[in-house]
Amino acid sequence: MKIAVLGHGTVGSGVCEILLSRAREISSAAGKPVELGPVLDIREPENVPYSEKFIKDFSAVLSDPEIGIVAECIGGLEPAYSYIKSALECGKSAVTSNKELVAEKGAELLSIARAHNVNFLFEASVGGGIPLIRPLYSAMNAAGITEIAGILNGTTNYILTKMFRFGADYSEALSDAQRLGYAERDPSADVLGWDACRKIAILSSLVWGSTLKPSEIPTEGIDKITADDVKIAEQFGFSIKLLARAKFLENGKIFAKVSPAFVKTDSPLSTVSDVFNAVLVKAETTGDVLFYGKGAGKMPTASAVVADIIECAKSENNIADVFWEDGAQSVFAGSDSVSERYFIRTDSDISGLIPEAGKIAEHAYITPLLTAGEFSVLKEKINEHAKLLSNIPIYE
């Protein structure tokens, strides 16, 4: 069986290298011969030993009966979506590391794969090299998962780690992340929370079986976190993490949110540092289960793509557990469905204004449990008397 690789960037080149260097082990694990087929890229072949495999016409992939699996490593919605859809309709399985594609088009592509008795797998789209997707749809499928909380973006975790360890301010830590290659020149997708939002949408959809759209999830990044917030957090036994959270409620709806959060230092998520990712899964039968590892990088992500290739090669039929419905009605529970406590910091004393809030430092407070609506009312009240400098939910 030949594997077509679409895109020869960071991840795609890693997939090619693994397929060539570990061909015997991969074929053994798959139970059949597996080899690197054509490599689709709009650029001219690089100085690699398989340059003769480069092509520019995707129709050659569709027309080759020896190609059984397509590995999409292009990124973005187009042409990735059109390529994978066509491959599935031609009876070829597809794997991807493309979180945007899975979050936006996952339900449709899974339905097409099921209709044609092939597979669409995406282990590398969340958590990079951390084995996460497969355990969630197999080993933990019957565990009764009730909640997911994760540090799903290595760039933001590195920035926050830098701020905590060295007292750096946000802009300094971001510049350092860019210098080291952890952050893009335009870091918006990471620091504004969009990347983590897509990932929690994928996990929620997979675990609870209904599409949760990224556009529905309240999302806030780390760009407003200050050195003062960090100092107070440390002083009172918290760290600050960009958390992507989802919770299955009794009414069958899902509450999800992406935002910075105060995390108690005794939480396993508090100790996750640098570019590492972690996902804490709470389930009725297993209790808490933590998945931890490098969430990005060329070879970890490429390894996850190849693991999906092996899974597809082993499976003669569609893997029914990997599926979610694209429902007509939203499954998002709404921001007022869950109450949280908040850390707030102002430019002047408001103790008399909200006496129910616990003062933890000068002009810094922790509120009682509030819904999003109640907290919005409180913010308006505060802003009539003081300037609200920070408001960060507390993860408990």
LOVO-180707 format. One record per atom (N, C-alpha, C): y, z, x. Coordinates in steps of 0.1 Angstrom, whole numbers, plus 5000, padded with zeros to 4 digits. Each point is the difference from the previous one (the first is absolute). Example, Ala and Ser with C-alpha at 12.3 -4.5 7.8 and 13.67 -1.06 7.14 Angstrom:
<recs>
494350785132;501250004991;501250005009;501149934996;501150005009;501150084992;
</recs>
This chain:
<recs>
498850005008;501250004992;501250005009;501049914997;501249995007;501150084993;500950065008;501150074995;501349935003;500849964990;501349945003;501050115001;500950005010;501050105002;501449934997;500750054990;501349954997;501150085006;500749945010;501150075007;499550055013;500749985011;499650045013;501150095006;500550094992;500950105006;499350125005;500650114999;499550125006;498650034995;499850014987;498850034994;499049895001;500449884996;499149885001;499449985013;500850015011;499549985013;499050115003;500250124996;499050115002;498749974993;500149954988;498849964992;499249905008;500749905005;499349895008;499350065012;500750095007;499450065012;498850084997;500050084989;498950084997;498849914995;500349904992;498949914996;499349935012;500749975010;499549945012;499350105009;500650115003;499550095010;498850084995;499950024986;499050084994;499149924991;499949875002;499349914991;498650054997;499250055011;498650044998;500050124991;500850105003;500050124992;500449984985;501049914999;500549974986;498949934992;499349905006;499049934994;498850094996;499750095009;498950104997;500450094988;501250055000;500550084989;500049934987;500449875000;500149924988;498649954995;499050005009;498749954996;499949855000;501049935006;500049865001;500949955011;499949885006;500949965010;501449994995;501050065007;501449994996;500749955013;500949904998;500849955011;501449964996;500950005010;501349964997;500149854997;500649974989;500249864996;501549965004;500649924991;501349955003;501150114999;501049985008;501250105000;501249924995;500550034988;501149934995;501350075004;500949925006;501350055004;501049885002;501250024995;501049895001;500549985014;499850105009;500449995014;499049925008;500449955011;499049945009;499150105006;498849965003;499050105006;500550075012;499750135001;500450075012;499049985011;500350065011;499149995012;498850104998;499149964990;498850084997;498849915002;498850065002;498849935003;499549924988;500650034988;499549934988;501149914994;500849955008;501249924995;499549874993;498849965003;499549884992;499750034986;500050124996;499750044986;501250004991;501249985006;501350014992;500149884991;500450024988;500349894990;501350044993;500649904993;501250024993;499849964985;498949954996;499849964986;499050094993;500450084990;499150094994;499049934992;500249884996;498949934992;498849985008;500150005013;498849995008;499150134999;500650114997;499350124998;499250004987;500749954989;499449994987;498849905000;500149895007;499049905000;498850025009;500050105008;498950035010;499050094993;498849964997;499050084993;499550115009;500249995014;499550105009;500950135000;501249984995;500950125000;499750084987;499650125003;499650094988;501150114997;500850035011;501050104998;501349965007;501150034993;501349975005;500750145002;500550015013;500850125004;501449975000;500850064991;501449974999;500850105008;500749965010;500850085009;501549955001;500449934990;501449945000;501050104997;499850074989;501050094994;500949944990;500650084992;500949954990;499249954988;500749954990;499449954988;499649865001;500849915005;499749865001;500149965015;499149915005;498949944992;498750084999;500150135004;498750075000;499450014986;500750024990;499550014986;499349874996;500749895002;499449874996;498749965008;500150045013;498849975008;498850084996;500250134998;498950094996;499549964986;500949984991;499649964986;499149875001;500449905007;499249885001;498750025007;499950095010;498850035007;499050064990;500550104993;499150074990;499549904989;500949924996;499649904989;499049905006;499949985013;499149915006;498750085004;499950124996;498750085003;499950065013;501250025007;500050065013;500650144998;499450105007;500650135000;501250015008;500950104998;501250015007;500250145004;500650035012;500450135004;501549995005;500750114999;501450005004;500550135005;501050005008;500750125005;501450014993;500249914990;501349984994;500350094988;500750115003;500250104989;500949954989;501049925004;500949944989;499249924991;499149925005;499249914992;499150084991;499350105005;499150084992;500750084990;501150065003;500850084990;500549914989;500449885003;500649924989;499049914993;499049955007;499149914994;498550045000;499850135004;498650055001;499149984988;500550044988;499249994988;499649864997;500949915001;499749864998;499049945009;500250035013;499049955010;498750064999;499950134997;498750064997;499349954988;500849964990;499449944988;499449865003;500849925008;499549875004;498750015009;500050105009;498850025008;498850044992;500250084990;498950044991;499549884992;500949924996;499649884992;499249905008;500250005013;499349905008;498950075009;499750134997;499050075006;500150015015;501350015005;500350025014;500850135001;500550035012;500850135002;501449985005;500850094997;501450015005;500150145005;500050025013;500150135006;501250025009;500550125001;501350035006;500150135007;499050045007;499950135007;501250025009;500549895007;501050015009;501450014994;500149994987;501450004994;500650134999;499250115000;500450144999;499450085011;500850065009;499450085010;499549935013;500249875001;499649935012;498650025003;499750075011;498650025005;499350124994;500750074991;499350124994;499149954989;498750035001;499149974989;500450084987;500649934991;500650064988;499649944987;500349874999;499749934988;498550004996;499249985010;498549994996;499550144996;500350115007;499650134995;500550034986;501249954996;500650034987;499349934989;499549885003;499349934989;498550025001;499550065010;498550025001;499750155000;500250075011;499550145002;500750094990;501349974997;500850104992;500249954986;499349894996;500249944987;499650094989;499150095002;499650094989;500650145002;500950025010;500550135003;501050064990;500549914992;501150044990;501350035007;500549905007;501350015008;501150034990;500850105003;501150044992;501449985006;500049995013;501349995007;499849945014;501049935004;500149945014;501350035005;500150045013;501250025007;499949955014;500949915004;499749955013;501349975008;499850015014;501049955009;499549865004;500649904994;499449875000;500849905009;501050055007;500949915008;500250075014;499549935010;500050065013;501450005006;500849904997;501449995005;500850124996;500050034987;500850114995;499550145005;498650005002;499550135005;500450025014;500149895008;500450015014;501550055000;500849944992;501450045000;500250144996;499350054990;500150144996;499550095011;498949965006;499450085011;501050025012;500749895003;501050005010;501250094997;500450004987;501050094995;499650155001;498850034997;499550145001;499850045014;499449925008;499650055014;501250015009;500949904999;501149995010;501450024994;500150034987;501350024994;500849884999;499449885000;500749884999;500549984986;501249934999;500449964987;499349874995;500249974988;499249884994;500249875008;501349975002;500349875007;499450005014;500150115007;499450005014;498549984999;499350074991;498649994999;499549864996;500849944991;499749864996;500249905011;501050025008;500249915012;498850015010;499650135001;498850025009;498849934995;499850014987;498849944994;500149845001;501249954999;500149855002;499849965014;500550085010;499849985014;498549995004;499250094993;498650015003;499149904992;500749934991;499349904992;499350064988;500350124996;499550064988;500749964988;501349975002;500949964988;500549855003;500149934989;500549865001;501550005002;500549895004;501549995001;500650034987;499549954989;500450044987;498950104994;500350135001;499050104997;499950044985;500749924992;500250044986;498750034992;499049915002;498750024992;499450145004;500250045012;499450135004;500950124996;501250005005;500950124999;500550024985;500049894992;500450024986;498850034991;498850005005;498850044993;499349894993;500449885001;499349894993;498649985004;499750015013;498749985006;499150114994;500450125000;499150114995;499949994985;501049954993;499949974985;498949904997;499949895007;499049904998;498650065002;499950095010;498750055004;499550104989;500950094995;499650094990;499749934987;500649894998;499749924988;498649955001;499649955012;498749955002;498950114998;500250115006;499150114999;499850054986;501150014993;500050054986;499349904991;500349875002;499349904991;498550005003;499650015012;498650005004;499350124994;500550125002;499450124997;499950024985;501049974992;500150034986;499849874991;499849895006;499649884993;501049924992;501350035001;501049934993;501249975010;500649884998;501149965009;501250104999;500450065011;501250075001;501049915008;501049964994;500949905007;501050085009;500249945012;500950065010;501450024994;500449904991;501450014995;500250124990;498950064995;500150114992;500250145007;499650005013;499950125007;501350045006;500550124996;501350055006;499850015016;500949935007;499849995014;501350045008;499950095009;501150045009;499550005014;500949965009;499650005014;500550125008;500049995013;500450115009;501349995006;500849894996;501249975007;501150104997;499950094991;501050104997;499650145006;498950015007;499550135006;500950035012;500550125001;500950035011;499450115009;500650015012;499550115009;500150144994;501050024992;500250134993;498850024991;499649904992;498850024992;498850045008;499849945011;498950035009;500050145005;501250055004;500150135005;499750114990;500549974987;499750104990;498550004996;499449885000;498649984996;499150085010;500349985013;499350085011;500150154998;501250044998;500450144999;499250074989;499749934989;499350064989;498649954997;499449955011;498549975000;499749874993;500949905001;499749874994;500149895011;499349894998;500349885007;500549904989;500649895004;500449904991;499249875003;499449954989;499149885001;500449904989;499949875003;500149904989;498750004993;499950054988;498850014993;499949904988;498949934999;499749924989;498950084992;500450024987;499150094992;499749934987;498850034995;499649954986;499150114994;500150024987;499350114993;499549944987;498850024997;499449964987;500250114990;500749984989;500350104990;499050004989;500150114992;499050024989;500149894989;501249944999;500249904990;499549865004;499449995012;499549885005;501049915008;501250055001;501149935007;500050055014;500849935009;500050035014;501550025004;500250125006;501350035006;500049965015;501049935004;500049965015;501450015005;500250025012;501350025006;499949985015;501049955006;500249995015;501350065004;500050105008;501250065005;499850095012;501050045007;499950105010;499650134992;499350095006;499650124994;499950125010;500450114996;499750125008;498650044998;499350015012;498550034999;499850135008;499350094994;499750135006;499249975013;500350085010;499349985013;498550035000;499550074989;498650034999;499349884993;500749904996;499449884994;499449915010;498849944999;499549915010;500949885002;500949964990;500949895002;501150035009;500350135001;501250045008;499849975015;498750015005;499849985014;499849855004;500049914991;499949865003;501249955007;499949955012;501249975008;500049865006;501149965006;500249875006;499649894990;499349905005;499749884991;498750024992;499550125000;498750024993;500350014985;499049964992;500050004985;499050104996;500150054988;499050094994;500149994985;498950014993;500050004985;499150124996;500650084992;499350124994;499649964986;498750004997;499549974987;499450134994;500550034988;499550114992;499149964989;498850065000;499049954990;499350124994;499549984988;499450114992;498750055007;499249915005;498750045005;500050035015;500949945008;499950015014;501150095006;501050044991;501250075005;500949915008;500650055010;501049925008;499249935011;500349875002;499549925011;501149935007;500150015013;501049945008;499649885008;500649894999;499849885008;501149995010;499749995013;501050015011;499749895011;501149945005;499849915011;501249925002;499949905009;501149915003;500149904988;501250004994;500249924988;500449865003;500249965012;500549865003;499549975014;500549895005;499649955014;499149884999;500049925010;499349885000;498550024998;499350075009;498650015000;499550094988;500650124998;499550074988;500049934987;501149924998;500249934987;499049885000;499949935012;499049895001;498650054997;499750125005;498650054999;499750024985;501050054992;499850024986;499849864993;500749905004;499849874994;498649955003;499550025012;498749965004;498950084992;500350124998;499150094992;499849944986;501149954994;499949934987;499349875001;500149935011;499349875002;498550035000;499650115007;498650045000;499550044986;500850074993;499750044986;499849884991;500949905001;499949884992;498749925004;499749995013;498949935004;498750064996;499950144999;498850074996;499849994985;501149984992;499950014985;499749864995;498949984993;499649874994;500949984988;500450114993;500749994988;501350085001;500849994989;501350074999;499750155000;500850085007;499950145001;500850064988;499350044990;500750034987;500950125001;499850095009;500850125001;501549975005;500149895006;501449965005;500749924990;500750074991;500649934988;501050094993;501049944995;500950084991;500649904989;500350054989;500549924989;501549985001;500449884996;501449975000;500550024986;500250124996;500250044986;501449954995;500049974986;501249964994;501150115000;499550124999;500950124999;500150075013;501150055003;500250085013;499250134999;499450035012;499350135001;500950115007;501249965004;500950105006;500450104990;499950135004;500250114991;501550034998;500849955009;501450044998;500450125009;501249995005;500550105010;500150154994;500150014987;500150144994;498650064997;498949935004;498750054997;499550115009;500750025011;499650105010;501250085004;499950135002;501150085005;499850045014;501150015008;500050035014;501150095003;499950075011;501150085006;500749915010;501250025003;500849925009;500850095010;500149955012;500950055010;501349934998;501150084999;501349944998;500950065011;501049925005;500950055010;501449944995;501050095000;501349964996;501150045011;501249964997;501150035010;500750134997;499650074990;500650134997;499150084991;500350134998;499150094994;500049974985;498749994994;499949984986;499050114994;499950115007;499150114995;500350044986;501350024997;500350044986;499849894990;500049885004;499949884991;498549994995;499150025008;498549994996;499350125006;500250124994;499450125006;498550005000;499349914992;498650005000;499449935012;500949935008;499549945012;500050105011;498949995009;499950095011;500849965012;500950085005;500849965012;499150035012;499949905009;499250015012;500850005013;501249944999;500950005011;501449974995;501050005008;501449984995;500149864994;500350004987;500249884992;498749924999;498950075001;498749934998;499150094991;499349934991;499350074989;498749934996;499150074994;498849944994;500150034985;499849894992;500250024986;498750044994;500050054987;498750024993;499449864996;498950004994;499349884996;500949924990;500349875002;500849924992;499449864998;500249944989;499649864998;501149925007;499849875001;501049915006;501350004991;499850004987;501150014992;500850125001;499350125001;500750135001;500750005014;499449955010;500650005013;501349915000;499949894993;501249914999;501250074994;499750084989;501150084994;500550105010;499150075007;500550105010;500949935011;499649895004;500849935011;501449974994;500149964988;501349974994;500850135000;499450114996;500650134999;500550045014;499249985010;500350045014;501249925005;500049874997;501149915005;501350034994;500050074989;501350044994;500750115008;499250075009;500650125007;499849985015;499149925005;499749995014;499449865003;499949975012;499449875004;498550025003;499249934994;498550015002;499749915012;499650075011;499749935013;498649955001;499050084995;498649975001;499350044987;499049934996;499150054989;498649945003;499150085003;498749965005;498950084992;499149934993;498950074993;499150085009;499450104995;499050095008;498649964995;499249965010;498649974996;499250135001;499350034988;499250124999;498649974995;
</recs>
